[in-house]
Amino acid sequence: MSITVNILTNNDVMRPAQLAQPPFSDIHFEGVFGLFDDSAVMDLRNRIKDVVAKTVGE
């Protein structure tokens, strides 16, 4: 989870698609999909979308 915070802090925004890309895929080849169950991934995705919507209005 700290990787997500670092991405948001350094880039001001994060797309949910990044959960399947480096640095997450450096930990597991499927990104977060290989690390957590589907419900946890969807919760994380929804939280990221919520943060983005509140901060940049997307």
Backbone hydrogen bonds, N-H to C=O, Kabsch-Sander energy under -0.5 kcal/mol:
donor,donor_aa,acceptor,acceptor_aa,energy
5,V,1,M,-1.8
6,N,2,S,-2.4
7,I,3,I,-2.4
8,L,4,T,-2.5
9,T,5,V,-2.8
10,N,6,N,-2.9
11,N,7,I,-2.5
12,D,8,L,-1.8
18,Q,15,R,-2.0
19,L,16,P,-1.9
20,A,17,A,-1.6
21,Q,18,Q,-1.6
24,F,21,Q,-1.4
25,S,21,Q,-0.9
26,D,23,P,-0.6
27,I,23,P,-0.7
27,I,24,F,-1.0
28,H,24,F,-1.6
31,G,28,H,-2.7
32,V,19,L,-2.4
33,F,30,E,-1.2
34,G,31,G,-1.6
35,L,32,V,-0.8
36,F,32,V,-2.2
41,V,37,D,-2.1
42,M,38,D,-2.6
43,D,39,S,-2.0
44,L,40,A,-2.4
45,R,41,V,-2.8
46,N,42,M,-2.6
47,R,43,D,-2.2
48,I,44,L,-2.4
49,K,45,R,-2.5
50,D,46,N,-2.1
51,V,47,R,-2.4
52,V,48,I,-2.7
53,A,49,K,-2.5
54,K,50,D,-2.1
55,T,51,V,-2.0
56,V,52,V,-3.0
57,G,52,V,-0.8
57,G,53,A,-0.7
58,E,52,V,-0.7
